[in-house]
Amino acid sequence: MSEFLSIDSLYNPLTPYSPYSMTRDTLSLFPTPSVFMGDFRSTYMTQPSTNYYQMGQEYMASIKANMALNSAVQSLASLESQVKETVGNEALNDSQKQRLQEILDKIEALKEEIQNSQNKSAAEKQALIEKISQLQEEAAKVAGEISEEIQAAAASDDGGNDTNTDVSDAATETPEDVNSPVAQEMTKEQENEALEICQSIYQGAIGECGTEYDYIIDGYNGMKGTNAITKDNVTAVLNKWQEQFANGSGDKNVIETLFAEEMMWNSSLKDRGADGKIADPEHNVDIIWNIVKCLEERAKELGVYNKLIGQFTAAYNQLDDTCVDQSVVENAVMAINQAVTTAENAKKAEDAKKQKEAEQKKTDDENKVKADEAKKQAEKEATDTFLGDMREIWKDDKLEISDKVKYKDGKFVIRIQGIEYSGKDFNELCDNIAKAGYDDPKEYLSKQDMDVAA
């Protein structure tokens, strides 16, 4: 693992979808749910003349706002813990530590607002949730900038050697523990999608009395389920589960959770389409098969499949047997996930570098065009002024500038008998020619006389 992992982890600070990642010590820094909850009986049940339906609606809205705020508060606690840990990294300079300290100061100020939110409206609590989300994004941006600075400094220390990470080689640089999540950069949309799928799995496998397959596969409460897992989000799902749901599930990883919900002699395992996928993934073992298939597709895209073919073979062979060795499949899938995630990170870094270089080239080209245009415009304006002064002083509107007169480096230059004479404008050039002993500069500077003089 990189010694800067604590910095990278801030790229994806925990969101309101993270009810299972807090410790008792961390949560003690923030108000408990009771701070936000009112007493329904004392508020609503002692007023018989009030519209109970309306009060019930208001109460439920308040409960929802409280639950959302509590979840966001937990995310804020996690963010504070990560930032504090990162500030202590010896690799950071004073400027980088100061920027992280500013984030901590903003967290502290936001905590004070939260402490005083007991009597706030649902809209005001939603505003607090938005502030938490914005602070998470700001922290992620700062962490990303600091990470780039550290990488740039490391490249400089290496004598400017090329630091591009080969995607194929990157696939072998994985943590020793196959169940450790790999820090992964993703968009907010990608993160939310992965968290929705994880929540649906959790609710269907653990949150209900017994297994709810529909929740796991089709999604829970409007969220996406495992049928939304693709090669483009499979690593995000596996990593988000490890980050936020594995501890609460009691299982080492999501593969173990899915295995626990289905008998190992699933008859549909043998009935697959030409692409190896289940046409209608009804059972959880089929979901595991499809997870492996998505990882395979992604590994081939990244060019790391050959390095992982042994793990894929082990997983497929077990899933295709009547008696499945669950631990073999778990270890293979999680090891593959780490390797593919690492390769994805390397690919994203490489793509970002190429994009940055392309954008810089585009900017340089545009600036060069602008500079050339500005130079031509300046030359035209100076030449027009030169011609105007020449015609005015010599009282001849038909005069043209001699072809021997050139404009170079902001001055007009003419070569007479092997010597160059220059001036910033018509008057200065005439004076310099006259000082050199040529009594009539007109015969050198005007076009119609210049050919004769030459």
C-alpha positions in Angstrom: 0.0 0.0 0.0 1.2 3.5 -0.7 2.3 5.6 2.3 -0.1 8.2 1.0 -3.2 6.0 1.2 -4.7 8.2 3.9 -4.6 11.1 1.4 -6.1 9.1 -1.4 -8.9 7.9 0.9 -10.2 11.5 1.1 -11.1 11.4 -2.7 -14.3 9.6 -1.7 -15.4 10.7 1.7 -18.2 8.7 3.2 -21.6 9.9 2.2 -25.0 9.7 3.9 -25.0 6.0 2.8 -22.5 5.1 5.5 -24.4 4.0 8.6 -22.0 1.1 9.4 -18.5 2.7 9.4 -18.5 4.8 12.6 -16.8 3.9 15.9 -18.2 4.8 19.3 -15.4 7.2 19.9 -15.9 9.0 16.6 -19.7 9.3 17.1 -19.3 10.8 20.5 -18.0 13.9 18.8 -21.5 14.5 17.3 -25.0 14.7 18.6 -27.0 11.5 18.9 -30.3 11.0 17.1 -32.1 12.0 20.3 -30.8 15.5 19.9 -32.9 15.8 16.7 -36.0 13.8 17.6 -38.9 15.4 19.3 -41.5 13.6 21.6 -44.4 12.8 19.3 -46.7 12.1 22.3 -46.1 15.3 24.1 -46.3 17.4 20.9 -49.1 15.8 19.0 -51.2 13.6 21.2 -52.1 16.3 23.8 -53.9 18.6 21.3 -57.2 16.9 20.4 -58.4 19.9 18.5 -55.5 19.8 16.0 -55.7 18.1 12.6 -53.9 14.8 13.4 -53.4 14.0 9.7 -51.5 17.2 9.1 -49.5 16.8 12.3 -48.7 13.2 11.3 -47.4 14.4 7.9 -45.3 17.1 9.6 -44.0 14.6 12.0 -43.0 12.1 9.3 -41.3 14.8 7.4 -39.4 15.8 10.5 -38.4 12.1 11.1 -37.1 11.8 7.5 -35.1 15.0 7.8 -33.6 13.8 11.2 -32.6 10.5 9.7 -31.0 12.1 6.7 -29.1 14.6 8.9 -28.0 11.8 11.3 -26.6 9.9 8.3 -24.8 13.0 7.0 -23.4 13.7 10.5 -21.8 10.2 10.5 -20.2 11.0 7.2 -18.9 14.2 8.6 -17.4 12.4 11.6 -15.7 10.0 9.2 -14.3 12.8 7.2 -12.9 14.5 10.3 -11.2 11.3 11.3 -9.6 10.9 7.9 -8.4 14.5 7.7 -6.9 14.4 11.2 -5.0 11.2 10.3 -3.8 12.7 7.0 -2.6 15.9 8.7 -0.2 13.8 10.7 1.5 12.4 7.6 5.2 13.3 7.7 5.3 13.6 3.9 3.2 16.8 4.0 4.8 20.2 4.0 3.5 23.1 6.1 1.4 24.6 3.3 -0.3 21.2 2.7 -1.0 20.7 6.4 -2.4 24.2 6.7 -4.9 23.5 3.9 -6.0 20.4 5.6 -6.3 22.3 8.9 -8.6 24.8 7.3 -10.9 21.8 6.4 -10.8 20.7 10.0 -11.7 24.3 11.1 -14.7 24.3 8.8 -15.8 20.9 10.1 -15.6 22.2 13.7 -17.7 25.2 12.7 -20.3 23.0 11.0 -20.4 20.7 14.1 -21.5 23.8 16.2 -24.3 24.5 13.8 -25.4 20.8 14.0 -25.4 20.9 17.8 -28.0 23.8 17.6 -30.2 22.2 15.0 -32.7 20.5 17.4 -35.5 23.0 16.7 -34.7 23.7 13.1 -37.2 23.0 10.3 -36.8 20.2 7.8 -35.6 22.7 5.2 -33.0 24.1 7.5 -31.7 20.6 8.3 -31.6 19.9 4.5 -29.4 23.0 4.2 -27.1 21.5 6.8 -26.9 18.3 4.8 -25.9 20.3 1.7 -23.2 22.1 3.7 -21.8 18.7 4.7 -21.8 17.5 1.1 -20.1 20.6 -0.1 -17.4 20.3 2.6 -16.8 16.7 1.6 -16.3 17.8 -2.0 -13.9 20.6 -0.9 -11.9 18.1 1.2 -11.7 15.7 -1.8 -10.5 18.5 -4.0 -7.8 19.6 -1.5 -6.7 16.0 -1.0 -6.4 15.5 -4.8 -4.3 18.6 -5.2 -2.0 17.5 -2.3 -1.6 14.0 -3.7 -0.6 15.5 -7.1 1.9 17.7 -5.4 3.5 14.8 -3.6 3.7 12.7 -6.7 5.3 15.6 -8.6 7.8 16.1 -5.8 8.6 12.4 -5.9 9.1 12.5 -9.7 11.5 15.5 -9.2 13.5 13.7 -6.6 13.9 10.8 -9.1 15.7 13.1 -11.4 12.7 13.8 -13.6 12.4 10.1 -14.8 9.1 9.2 -16.4 6.7 8.2 -13.7 4.0 6.8 -15.9 2.6 3.6 -14.4 2.2 0.8 -16.8 -1.4 -0.5 -16.4 -0.3 -4.1 -16.7 2.4 -3.8 -14.0 0.0 -1.9 -11.8 -2.3 -4.9 -11.6 0.2 -6.8 -9.5 0.7 -4.0 -6.9 -2.2 -4.9 -4.6 -2.5 -5.1 -0.8 -1.6 -8.3 1.0 -5.2 -8.6 2.5 -7.5 -9.4 -0.3 -10.4 -8.0 1.6 -8.9 -4.5 1.9 -10.7 -2.0 -0.2 -8.5 -0.1 -2.7 -8.8 3.7 -2.7 -10.6 4.5 -5.9 -11.3 7.8 -7.6 -14.8 8.1 -9.0 -17.4 10.7 -9.9 -20.3 11.5 -7.4 -22.7 9.7 -9.8 -20.6 6.6 -9.9 -20.2 6.6 -6.1 -24.0 7.0 -5.5 -24.8 4.2 -8.0 -22.4 1.8 -6.2 -23.8 2.7 -2.8 -27.4 2.2 -4.0 -26.5 -1.3 -5.2 -24.7 -2.0 -1.9 -27.7 -0.8 0.1 -30.1 -3.0 -1.9 -27.8 -6.1 -1.2 -27.6 -5.2 2.5 -31.4 -4.6 2.9 -32.3 -7.8 1.0 -29.7 -10.1 2.7 -29.5 -8.6 6.2 -32.0 -5.8 6.8 -35.1 -8.0 6.5 -36.4 -11.0 8.3 -35.1 -13.6 5.9 -33.8 -13.1 2.4 -35.6 -10.7 0.0 -34.2 -11.6 -3.5 -36.1 -8.9 -5.2 -34.4 -6.3 -3.1 -31.0 -7.7 -3.9 -31.5 -8.1 -7.6 -34.0 -5.4 -8.6 -33.2 -2.9 -5.9 -34.7 -1.6 -2.7 -37.0 1.4 -2.3 -36.3 2.8 -5.8 -32.6 2.2 -5.7 -30.6 0.0 -8.1 -29.9 -3.7 -7.4 -27.3 -6.2 -8.6 -28.8 -6.4 -12.0 -27.3 -2.9 -12.6 -23.7 -4.2 -12.0 -21.6 -3.8 -15.1 -17.9 -3.9 -16.1 -17.8 -0.2 -15.5 -19.1 -0.2 -11.9 -18.2 -3.7 -10.5 -15.1 -2.6 -8.7 -16.9 0.4 -7.2 -19.6 -1.9 -5.8 -17.1 -4.3 -4.3 -14.9 -1.6 -2.8 -17.8 0.5 -1.4 -19.2 -2.7 0.3 -15.8 -3.3 1.9 -15.6 0.4 3.0 -19.0 0.8 4.5 -21.1 -2.4 4.7 -18.8 -5.4 5.4 -18.5 -4.7 9.1 -22.2 -4.3 9.6 -22.9 -7.5 7.6 -20.7 -9.7 9.8 -19.1 -11.2 6.6 -15.6 -10.6 5.3 -16.9 -9.4 1.9 -20.0 -9.1 -0.3 -19.3 -12.5 -2.0 -19.6 -14.2 1.4 -22.9 -12.3 2.0 -24.3 -13.4 -1.4 -23.2 -17.0 -0.9 -25.0 -17.1 2.4 -28.3 -16.4 0.7 -28.3 -19.3 -1.7 -27.7 -23.1 -1.6 -24.6 -24.2 -3.4 -26.3 -26.7 -5.7 -28.1 -24.1 -7.8 -29.3 -25.9 -10.9 -29.3 -22.8 -13.1 -25.5 -22.5 -12.9 -25.2 -24.8 -16.0 -27.7 -22.8 -18.0 -25.8 -19.9 -19.5 -25.9 -17.8 -22.7 -23.1 -17.6 -25.3 -21.4 -14.8 -23.3 -21.4 -16.8 -20.1 -24.0 -14.7 -18.4 -27.4 -15.7 -16.9 -30.3 -14.5 -19.0 -32.4 -14.0 -15.9 -30.2 -14.0 -12.8 -32.6 -15.3 -10.2 -30.2 -16.6 -7.6 -27.3 -15.1 -5.7 -24.7 -17.6 -7.0 -25.6 -16.4 -10.5 -25.0 -12.9 -9.3 -21.5 -13.9 -8.1 -20.9 -15.5 -11.6 -21.9 -12.3 -13.2 -19.7 -10.3 -10.9 -16.7 -12.5 -12.0 -17.8 -12.0 -15.7 -17.9 -8.2 -15.3 -14.4 -8.3 -13.7 -13.2 -10.4 -16.6 -14.5 -8.0 -19.2 -12.9 -5.0 -17.4 -9.6 -6.9 -16.9 -9.4 -7.6 -20.6 -10.2 -3.9 -21.4 -7.3 -2.8 -19.2 -4.9 -5.4 -20.6 -4.4 -7.2 -17.2 -6.4 -10.4 -17.8 -3.4 -12.6 -18.5 -1.9 -11.7 -15.2 -5.1 -12.8 -13.4 -6.2 -15.8 -15.5 -5.3 -18.2 -12.7 -7.7 -16.4 -10.3 -10.5 -16.3 -12.9 -10.0 -20.0 -13.7 -10.3 -20.9 -10.0 -13.5 -18.8 -9.5 -15.2 -20.2 -12.6 -14.3 -23.8 -11.9 -15.8 -23.6 -8.4 -18.9 -21.8 -9.5 -19.5 -24.4 -12.2 -19.3 -27.3 -9.7 -22.1 -28.9 -7.7 -20.2 -28.6 -4.5 -18.6 -25.2 -4.4 -15.6 -24.2 -2.2 -16.8 -20.9 -1.2 -13.5 -19.6 0.2 -11.7 -20.2 -3.1 -14.3 -18.1 -4.9 -14.2 -15.3 -2.3 -10.4 -15.0 -2.3 -10.2 -15.2 -6.1 -12.9 -12.5 -6.6 -11.5 -10.1 -4.0 -7.9 -10.5 -5.3 -9.1 -9.9 -8.8 -11.0 -6.8 -7.6 -7.9 -5.3 -6.0 -5.8 -5.9 -9.1 -8.4 -4.5 -11.5 -9.1 -1.5 -9.3 -5.4 -0.7 -9.1 -5.2 -1.0 -12.9 -8.2 1.3 -13.3 -6.5 3.9 -11.1 -3.4 3.7 -13.2 -5.4 4.0 -16.4 -7.3 7.0 -15.0 -4.1 8.7 -14.0 -2.6 8.0 -17.4 -5.7 9.3 -19.2 -5.8 12.4 -16.9 -2.1 13.1 -17.8 -2.8 12.7 -21.5 -5.8 15.0 -21.3 -3.9 17.6 -19.3 -1.1 17.5 -21.9 -3.6 17.7 -24.8 -5.3 20.7 -23.1 -2.0 22.4 -22.5 -1.0 21.9 -26.2 -4.3 23.3 -27.3 -3.7 26.3 -25.0 -0.2 26.8 -26.3 -1.3 26.6 -29.9 -4.1 29.1 -29.3 -1.7 31.4 -27.5 0.8 31.1 -30.4 -1.9 32.0 -32.9 -3.0 35.0 -30.8 0.7 36.1 -30.4 1.2 35.9 -34.2 -2.0 37.8 -34.8 -1.0 40.5 -32.3 2.5 40.7 -33.9 1.0 41.1 -37.4 -1.4 43.7 -36.1 1.3 45.7 -34.4 3.5 45.5 -37.6 0.6 46.7 -39.7 -0.2 49.6 -37.4 3.5 50.7 -37.3 3.8 50.4 -41.1 0.6 52.4 -41.7 2.0 55.1 -39.3 5.4 55.0 -41.1 3.7 55.4 -44.5 1.4 58.2 -43.3 4.3 60.2 -41.8 6.4 59.7 -44.9 3.6 61.0 -47.2 2.8 63.9 -44.9 6.4 65.1 -44.4 7.4 64.7 -48.1 4.0 66.1 -49.2 3.3 63.2 -51.6 0.2 61.1 -51.2 1.4 58.6 -53.9 4.6 57.5 -52.1 5.0 53.9 -51.1 7.5 52.4 -48.7 10.5 50.8 -50.4 10.7 47.0 -50.5 14.2 47.4 -49.0 12.7 48.6 -45.7 11.9 45.8 -43.3 10.2 45.7 -40.0 12.1 43.6 -37.4 11.9 43.4 -33.6 9.8 46.6 -33.3 12.0 48.7 -35.6 12.2 49.7 -39.3 15.5 48.6 -40.9 17.2 49.3 -44.2 20.6 48.2 -45.5 22.6 50.9 -47.4 26.0 50.0 -48.8 26.4 47.0 -46.5 25.4 48.8 -43.3 22.0 48.5 -41.6 20.2 51.6 -40.3 17.2 51.3 -38.0 14.6 53.4 -36.3 11.5 52.8 -34.3 9.5 55.1 -36.7 9.9 57.1 -39.9 11.4 60.2 -38.3 14.1 58.2 -36.4 15.1 56.2 -39.4 15.4 59.3 -41.6 17.6 61.0 -38.9 19.9 58.0 -38.7 20.3 57.8 -42.5 21.0 61.6 -42.6 23.5 61.3 -39.8 25.3 58.7 -41.8 25.9 61.2 -44.5 23.1 60.5 -46.9 21.5 63.9 -47.7 18.3 62.6 -49.2 16.7 59.7 -47.2 13.7 59.8 -49.6 15.6 58.1 -52.4 16.2 55.1 -50.0 12.9 54.9 -48.2 10.4 55.5 -51.0 9.6 52.8 -53.4 9.7 54.6 -56.7 13.1 56.1 -56.0 14.7 53.2 -54.3 15.1 51.0 -57.4 17.0 53.8 -59.1 19.2 54.4 -56.0 19.9 50.7 -55.6 
